[in-house]
Amino acid sequence: MENFCGRKLPLKVGEYRVLLQDANSHLVEYHFSVVEAAKPDYPASLTDESLEDATRIALQATWLAKQDNGKWSFESYQQAAAFLGQSDCQREAE
């Protein structure tokens, strides 16, 4: 994984679980998968260079998030955030 709020996380391919607990003992559990780095094979209609960049990225991110029962949703988010130039972590730091 490239980075998370400025820190590199050396995650290997596999399944992960994150548990977060706040000061009131509320727990949130999140499961995610780390997959091999791969360039998605988008349908031709989503790689059309005549589309505006923002439109093409939004369509690609939406398509990608729906693949394999959401398995690519985090990658989809990362691609959209990279296009926008900042992640939630960067916005919160401002």
MODELLER restraints for C-alpha pairs under 7 A, 6 or more apart:
rsr = mdl.restraints
at = mdl.atoms
rsr.add(forms.Gaussian(group=physical.xy_distance, feature=features.Distance(at['CA:1:A'], at['CA:8:A']), mean=6.98, stdev=0.5))
rsr.add(forms.Gaussian(group=physical.xy_distance, feature=features.Distance(at['CA:1:A'], at['CA:9:A']), mean=5.74, stdev=0.5))
rsr.add(forms.Gaussian(group=physical.xy_distance, feature=features.Distance(at['CA:1:A'], at['CA:10:A']), mean=6.17, stdev=0.5))
rsr.add(forms.Gaussian(group=physical.xy_distance, feature=features.Distance(at['CA:1:A'], at['CA:11:A']), mean=5.94, stdev=0.5))
rsr.add(forms.Gaussian(group=physical.xy_distance, feature=features.Distance(at['CA:2:A'], at['CA:8:A']), mean=5.94, stdev=0.5))
rsr.add(forms.Gaussian(group=physical.xy_distance, feature=features.Distance(at['CA:2:A'], at['CA:9:A']), mean=6.93, stdev=0.5))
rsr.add(forms.Gaussian(group=physical.xy_distance, feature=features.Distance(at['CA:3:A'], at['CA:9:A']), mean=6.03, stdev=0.5))
rsr.add(forms.Gaussian(group=physical.xy_distance, feature=features.Distance(at['CA:5:A'], at['CA:89:A']), mean=5.19, stdev=0.5))
rsr.add(forms.Gaussian(group=physical.xy_distance, feature=features.Distance(at['CA:5:A'], at['CA:90:A']), mean=6.96, stdev=0.5))
rsr.add(forms.Gaussian(group=physical.xy_distance, feature=features.Distance(at['CA:12:A'], at['CA:34:A']), mean=6.74, stdev=0.5))
rsr.add(forms.Gaussian(group=physical.xy_distance, feature=features.Distance(at['CA:13:A'], at['CA:34:A']), mean=4.75, stdev=0.5))
rsr.add(forms.Gaussian(group=physical.xy_distance, feature=features.Distance(at['CA:13:A'], at['CA:35:A']), mean=5.11, stdev=0.5))
rsr.add(forms.Gaussian(group=physical.xy_distance, feature=features.Distance(at['CA:13:A'], at['CA:36:A']), mean=6.27, stdev=0.5))
rsr.add(forms.Gaussian(group=physical.xy_distance, feature=features.Distance(at['CA:14:A'], at['CA:33:A']), mean=5.70, stdev=0.5))
rsr.add(forms.Gaussian(group=physical.xy_distance, feature=features.Distance(at['CA:14:A'], at['CA:34:A']), mean=5.29, stdev=0.5))
rsr.add(forms.Gaussian(group=physical.xy_distance, feature=features.Distance(at['CA:14:A'], at['CA:35:A']), mean=6.77, stdev=0.5))
rsr.add(forms.Gaussian(group=physical.xy_distance, feature=features.Distance(at['CA:15:A'], at['CA:32:A']), mean=5.98, stdev=0.5))
rsr.add(forms.Gaussian(group=physical.xy_distance, feature=features.Distance(at['CA:15:A'], at['CA:33:A']), mean=4.48, stdev=0.5))
rsr.add(forms.Gaussian(group=physical.xy_distance, feature=features.Distance(at['CA:15:A'], at['CA:34:A']), mean=6.39, stdev=0.5))
rsr.add(forms.Gaussian(group=physical.xy_distance, feature=features.Distance(at['CA:16:A'], at['CA:31:A']), mean=5.71, stdev=0.5))
rsr.add(forms.Gaussian(group=physical.xy_distance, feature=features.Distance(at['CA:16:A'], at['CA:32:A']), mean=5.36, stdev=0.5))
rsr.add(forms.Gaussian(group=physical.xy_distance, feature=features.Distance(at['CA:16:A'], at['CA:33:A']), mean=6.01, stdev=0.5))
rsr.add(forms.Gaussian(group=physical.xy_distance, feature=features.Distance(at['CA:17:A'], at['CA:29:A']), mean=6.98, stdev=0.5))
rsr.add(forms.Gaussian(group=physical.xy_distance, feature=features.Distance(at['CA:17:A'], at['CA:30:A']), mean=5.68, stdev=0.5))
rsr.add(forms.Gaussian(group=physical.xy_distance, feature=features.Distance(at['CA:17:A'], at['CA:31:A']), mean=4.48, stdev=0.5))
rsr.add(forms.Gaussian(group=physical.xy_distance, feature=features.Distance(at['CA:17:A'], at['CA:32:A']), mean=6.48, stdev=0.5))
rsr.add(forms.Gaussian(group=physical.xy_distance, feature=features.Distance(at['CA:18:A'], at['CA:29:A']), mean=5.68, stdev=0.5))
rsr.add(forms.Gaussian(group=physical.xy_distance, feature=features.Distance(at['CA:18:A'], at['CA:30:A']), mean=5.18, stdev=0.5))
rsr.add(forms.Gaussian(group=physical.xy_distance, feature=features.Distance(at['CA:18:A'], at['CA:31:A']), mean=6.40, stdev=0.5))
rsr.add(forms.Gaussian(group=physical.xy_distance, feature=features.Distance(at['CA:19:A'], at['CA:27:A']), mean=6.77, stdev=0.5))
rsr.add(forms.Gaussian(group=physical.xy_distance, feature=features.Distance(at['CA:19:A'], at['CA:28:A']), mean=5.74, stdev=0.5))
rsr.add(forms.Gaussian(group=physical.xy_distance, feature=features.Distance(at['CA:19:A'], at['CA:29:A']), mean=4.59, stdev=0.5))
rsr.add(forms.Gaussian(group=physical.xy_distance, feature=features.Distance(at['CA:19:A'], at['CA:30:A']), mean=6.58, stdev=0.5))
rsr.add(forms.Gaussian(group=physical.xy_distance, feature=features.Distance(at['CA:20:A'], at['CA:27:A']), mean=5.57, stdev=0.5))
rsr.add(forms.Gaussian(group=physical.xy_distance, feature=features.Distance(at['CA:20:A'], at['CA:28:A']), mean=5.21, stdev=0.5))
rsr.add(forms.Gaussian(group=physical.xy_distance, feature=features.Distance(at['CA:20:A'], at['CA:29:A']), mean=6.50, stdev=0.5))
rsr.add(forms.Gaussian(group=physical.xy_distance, feature=features.Distance(at['CA:21:A'], at['CA:27:A']), mean=4.52, stdev=0.5))
rsr.add(forms.Gaussian(group=physical.xy_distance, feature=features.Distance(at['CA:21:A'], at['CA:28:A']), mean=6.53, stdev=0.5))
rsr.add(forms.Gaussian(group=physical.xy_distance, feature=features.Distance(at['CA:46:A'], at['CA:56:A']), mean=6.17, stdev=0.5))
rsr.add(forms.Gaussian(group=physical.xy_distance, feature=features.Distance(at['CA:46:A'], at['CA:59:A']), mean=6.63, stdev=0.5))
rsr.add(forms.Gaussian(group=physical.xy_distance, feature=features.Distance(at['CA:46:A'], at['CA:60:A']), mean=6.04, stdev=0.5))
rsr.add(forms.Gaussian(group=physical.xy_distance, feature=features.Distance(at['CA:47:A'], at['CA:56:A']), mean=6.96, stdev=0.5))
rsr.add(forms.Gaussian(group=physical.xy_distance, feature=features.Distance(at['CA:57:A'], at['CA:80:A']), mean=6.47, stdev=0.5))
rsr.add(forms.Gaussian(group=physical.xy_distance, feature=features.Distance(at['CA:58:A'], at['CA:80:A']), mean=6.87, stdev=0.5))
rsr.add(forms.Gaussian(group=physical.xy_distance, feature=features.Distance(at['CA:61:A'], at['CA:76:A']), mean=4.64, stdev=0.5))
rsr.add(forms.Gaussian(group=physical.xy_distance, feature=features.Distance(at['CA:61:A'], at['CA:77:A']), mean=6.94, stdev=0.5))
rsr.add(forms.Gaussian(group=physical.xy_distance, feature=features.Distance(at['CA:61:A'], at['CA:79:A']), mean=6.90, stdev=0.5))
rsr.add(forms.Gaussian(group=physical.xy_distance, feature=features.Distance(at['CA:61:A'], at['CA:80:A']), mean=6.38, stdev=0.5))
rsr.add(forms.Gaussian(group=physical.xy_distance, feature=features.Distance(at['CA:64:A'], at['CA:72:A']), mean=5.95, stdev=0.5))
rsr.add(forms.Gaussian(group=physical.xy_distance, feature=features.Distance(at['CA:64:A'], at['CA:73:A']), mean=6.71, stdev=0.5))
rsr.add(forms.Gaussian(group=physical.xy_distance, feature=features.Distance(at['CA:64:A'], at['CA:76:A']), mean=5.79, stdev=0.5))
rsr.add(forms.Gaussian(group=physical.xy_distance, feature=features.Distance(at['CA:65:A'], at['CA:72:A']), mean=5.21, stdev=0.5))
rsr.add(forms.Gaussian(group=physical.xy_distance, feature=features.Distance(at['CA:65:A'], at['CA:73:A']), mean=4.03, stdev=0.5))
rsr.add(forms.Gaussian(group=physical.xy_distance, feature=features.Distance(at['CA:65:A'], at['CA:76:A']), mean=5.52, stdev=0.5))
rsr.add(forms.Gaussian(group=physical.xy_distance, feature=features.Distance(at['CA:81:A'], at['CA:87:A']), mean=5.34, stdev=0.5))
